[in-house]
Amino acid sequence: MSIYVGNLDYSINQEDLNEVKSEYGKVKRVHIPTDRETGRVRGFAFVEMESDTDEDKAIKELDGTTWMELTLKVNKARQE
């Protein structure tokens, strides 16, 4: 399972997300989608953590918090 992290600053990078999420458990993978044409970060990311418990804790603690002057939207990523 992955976590969706929305409303991110466009200057965000993997190291930034690893640093924040690692406070809630071990981060397995971070994916930050970019625009195909411009290569610019799209303002959201997917973070996969070591366990569902760590993911649940990160969601609970981070959803609605302010980071880099933006209010984060954090929830379970939908499986497509």
N, CA, C and O of each residue as an XYZ file, in Angstrom:
320
protein
N       0.852     -1.172      0.000
C       0.000      0.000      0.000
C       0.899      1.237      0.000
O       2.009      1.216      0.532
N       0.406      2.292     -0.595
C       1.144      3.550     -0.653
C       0.317      4.675     -0.052
O      -0.902      4.574      0.090
N       1.008      5.742      0.294
C       0.385      6.954      0.799
C       0.418      7.996     -0.311
O       1.435      8.169     -0.983
N      -0.696      8.683     -0.497
C      -0.763      9.826     -1.403
C      -0.482     11.071     -0.570
O      -1.097     11.270      0.478
N       0.432     11.900     -1.026
C       0.743     13.154     -0.354
C       0.507     14.274     -1.356
O       1.245     14.411     -2.331
N      -0.520     15.068     -1.111
C      -0.886     16.126     -2.041
C      -0.654     17.513     -1.498
O      -0.427     17.708     -0.304
N      -0.717     18.479     -2.407
C      -0.512     19.895     -2.129
C       0.930     20.161     -1.715
O       1.197     20.886     -0.757
N       1.853     19.557     -2.461
C       3.276     19.752     -2.199
C       3.816     20.934     -2.984
O       3.310     21.269     -4.055
N       4.838     21.555     -2.445
C       5.545     22.621     -3.141
C       6.199     22.025     -4.392
O       6.654     20.881     -4.379
N       6.239     22.804     -5.459
C       6.811     22.309     -6.716
C       8.323     22.123     -6.672
O       8.900     21.544     -7.593
N       8.968     22.602     -5.622
C      10.421     22.428     -5.499
C      10.782     21.165     -4.713
O      11.958     20.918     -4.446
N       9.789     20.374     -4.345
C      10.001     19.183     -3.524
C      10.899     18.165     -4.235
O      10.894     18.075     -5.462
N      11.665     17.405     -3.456
C      12.461     16.320     -4.029
C      12.374     15.095     -3.119
O      11.805     15.157     -2.029
N      12.943     13.990     -3.579
C      12.844     12.735     -2.829
C      13.476     12.832     -1.445
O      12.947     12.275     -0.483
N      14.578     13.519     -1.339
C      15.257     13.638     -0.045
C      14.360     14.350      0.976
O      14.309     13.963      2.143
N      13.652     15.396      0.520
C      12.739     16.106      1.417
C      11.676     15.162      1.968
O      11.425     15.137      3.173
N      11.057     14.393      1.090
C       9.996     13.479      1.527
C      10.541     12.346      2.386
O       9.912     11.961      3.372
N      11.695     11.809      2.029
C      12.308     10.755      2.849
C      12.551     11.252      4.258
O      12.294     10.535      5.225
N      13.043     12.473      4.382
C      13.350     13.049      5.697
C      12.097     13.177      6.554
O      12.106     12.812      7.729
N      11.028     13.691      5.974
C       9.788     13.880      6.728
C       9.153     12.547      7.083
O       8.799     12.326      8.241
N       9.004     11.671      6.130
C       8.320     10.397      6.363
C       9.111      9.454      7.247
O       8.520      8.629      7.943
N      10.431      9.551      7.239
C      11.232      8.630      8.052
C      10.989      8.828      9.543
O      11.336      7.960     10.344
N      10.397      9.956      9.926
C      10.043     10.163     11.331
C       8.930      9.213     11.769
O       8.714      9.018     12.966
N       8.228      8.624     10.808
C       7.076      7.769     11.101
C       7.341      6.299     10.798
O       6.448      5.467     10.957
N       8.538      5.972     10.372
C       8.892      4.600     10.057
C       9.801      4.559      8.846
O      10.157      5.593      8.281
N      10.172      3.347      8.456
C      11.100      3.176      7.343
C      10.398      3.390      6.000
O       9.373      2.771      5.717
N      10.961      4.266      5.187
C      10.431      4.554      3.851
C      11.058      3.573      2.865
O      12.281      3.464      2.774
N      10.202      2.856      2.125
C      10.689      1.913      1.121
C      10.896      2.580     -0.232
O      11.878      2.311     -0.923
N       9.952      3.461     -0.609
C      10.025      4.051     -1.942
C       9.266      5.368     -1.967
O       8.245      5.526     -1.298
N       9.780      6.309     -2.746
C       9.115      7.592     -2.974
C       9.011      7.798     -4.474
O       9.990      7.629     -5.201
N       7.814      8.166     -4.939
C       7.620      8.476     -6.361
C       6.975      9.849     -6.466
O       5.884     10.079     -5.945
N       7.669     10.765     -7.154
C       7.168     12.122     -7.353
C       6.898     12.293     -8.846
O       7.836     12.487     -9.619
N       5.629     12.225     -9.267
C       5.303     12.368    -10.683
C       5.672     13.751    -11.231
O       5.559     14.762    -10.537
N       6.109     13.767    -12.474
C       6.428     15.023    -13.144
C       5.599     15.139    -14.422
O       5.135     14.140    -14.972
N       5.426     16.357    -14.873
C       4.712     16.636    -16.106
C       5.540     16.125    -17.287
O       6.745     16.367    -17.344
N       4.916     15.430    -18.215
C       5.632     14.856    -19.362
C       6.292     15.907    -20.234
O       7.409     15.715    -20.714
N       5.611     16.995    -20.434
C       6.110     18.009    -21.359
C       7.131     18.951    -20.736
O       8.119     19.309    -21.379
N       6.901     19.353    -19.492
C       7.786     20.341    -18.868
C       8.813     19.733    -17.920
O       9.837     20.355    -17.635
N       8.547     18.518    -17.427
C       9.428     17.892    -16.449
C       9.246     18.444    -15.044
O       9.953     18.044    -14.119
N       8.305     19.355    -14.885
C       8.047     19.996    -13.586
C       7.275     19.051    -12.657
O       6.387     18.318    -13.093
N       7.627     19.086    -11.388
C       6.916     18.300    -10.376
C       5.443     18.703    -10.390
O       5.123     19.883    -10.537
N       4.544     17.724    -10.238
C       3.111     17.980    -10.352
C       2.435     18.357     -9.032
O       1.234     18.623     -9.018
N       3.169     18.385     -7.938
C       2.597     18.844     -6.673
C       2.045     17.747     -5.784
O       1.367     18.030     -4.797
N       2.325     16.508     -6.121
C       1.923     15.398     -5.260
C       2.942     14.278     -5.378
O       3.789     14.285     -6.272
N       2.853     13.308     -4.463
C       3.794     12.194     -4.462
C       3.134     10.964     -3.860
O       2.082     11.043     -3.226
N       3.779      9.836     -4.075
C       3.363      8.571     -3.472
C       4.537      8.058     -2.653
O       5.672      8.009     -3.129
N       4.248      7.678     -1.416
C       5.284      7.179     -0.520
C       4.866      5.792     -0.041
O       3.750      5.597      0.442
N       5.772      4.843     -0.181
C       5.528      3.492      0.302
C       6.412      3.278      1.521
O       7.619      3.515      1.482
N       5.791      2.826      2.600
C       6.532      2.618      3.841
C       6.636      1.131      4.149
O       5.955      0.307      3.538
N       7.486      0.805      5.093
C       7.781     -0.590      5.442
C       6.548     -1.363      5.905
O       6.409     -2.545      5.592
N       5.653     -0.711      6.647
C       4.491     -1.436      7.165
C       3.231     -0.579      7.081
O       3.303      0.648      7.005
N       2.086     -1.237      7.096
C       0.803     -0.531      7.100
C       0.651      0.317      8.359
O       0.048      1.390      8.321
N       1.197     -0.163      9.466
C       1.132      0.582     10.719
C       1.860      1.912     10.591
O       1.360      2.943     11.041
N       3.052      1.889      9.970
C       3.810      3.125      9.753
C       3.048      4.072      8.829
O       3.027      5.282      9.054
N       2.423      3.518      7.789
C       1.648      4.340      6.866
C       0.465      4.993      7.575
O       0.205      6.183      7.398
N      -0.250      4.206      8.378
C      -1.399      4.743      9.112
C      -0.968      5.870     10.059
O      -1.649      6.889     10.174
N       0.167      5.673     10.732
C       0.674      6.688     11.648
C       1.040      7.963     10.892
O       0.717      9.061     11.345
N       1.707      7.833      9.754
C       2.093      9.001      8.957
C       0.865      9.755      8.463
O       0.840     10.986      8.484
N      -0.158      9.020      8.018
C      -1.393      9.653      7.546
C      -2.036     10.442      8.680
O      -2.392     11.609      8.518
N      -2.177      9.797      9.814
C      -2.831     10.429     10.962
C      -2.090     11.685     11.414
O      -2.715     12.701     11.720
N      -0.768     11.617     11.455
C       0.044     12.721     11.962
C       0.225     13.856     10.950
O       0.361     15.013     11.348
N       0.229     13.549      9.653
C       0.583     14.563      8.656
C      -0.589     15.198      7.915
O      -0.466     16.323      7.429
N      -1.725     14.500      7.817
C      -2.854     15.056      7.068
C      -3.318     16.360      7.710
O      -3.632     16.403      8.900
N      -3.358     17.413      6.913
C      -3.809     18.710      7.397
C      -2.735     19.573      8.028
O      -3.007     20.707      8.424
N      -1.511     19.054      8.129
C      -0.430     19.851      8.699
C       0.158     20.779      7.640
O      -0.017     20.560      6.442
N       0.846     21.800      8.088
C       1.492     22.744      7.184
C       2.959     22.381      7.039
O       3.666     22.188      8.028
N       3.410     22.290      5.788
C       4.803     21.985      5.492
C       5.198     22.797      4.270
O       4.508     22.758      3.252
N       6.279     23.519      4.357
C       6.746     24.395      3.282
C       5.646     25.399      2.908
O       5.440     25.719      1.737
N       4.952     25.880      3.937
C       3.896     26.888      3.825
C       2.645     26.407      3.080
O       1.840     27.227      2.637
N       2.476     25.105      2.939
C       1.291     24.528      2.295
C       0.657     23.501      3.223
O       1.355     22.821      3.974
N      -0.661     23.390      3.169
C      -1.378     22.410      3.985
C      -1.426     21.083      3.228
O      -1.978     21.001      2.131
N      -0.845     20.053      3.825
C      -0.756     18.746      3.178
C      -2.079     18.004      3.200
O      -2.861     18.124      4.143
N      -2.316     17.244      2.157
C      -3.420     16.290      2.071
C      -2.770     14.913      1.990
O      -2.119     14.588      0.997
N      -2.945     14.111      3.025
C      -2.288     12.808      3.102
C      -3.335     11.738      3.353
O      -4.108     11.833      4.306
N      -3.363     10.716      2.497
C      -4.282      9.594      2.675
C      -3.757      8.359      1.960
O      -2.724      8.406      1.293
N      -4.480      7.255      2.107
C      -4.099      6.028      1.412
C      -4.256      6.253     -0.081
O      -5.260      6.810     -0.523
N      -3.285      5.830     -0.852
C      -3.369      5.952     -2.298
C      -4.387      4.958     -2.823
O      -4.464      3.823     -2.354
N      -5.164      5.392     -3.796
C      -6.156      4.497     -4.410
C      -5.460      3.532     -5.347
O      -4.574      3.925     -6.107
N      -5.850      2.291     -5.296
C      -5.329      1.282     -6.211
C      -6.110      1.311     -7.507
O      -7.329      1.139     -7.492
N      -5.453      1.519     -8.604
C      -6.133      1.608     -9.918
C      -5.964      0.310    -10.654
O      -6.454      0.166    -11.774
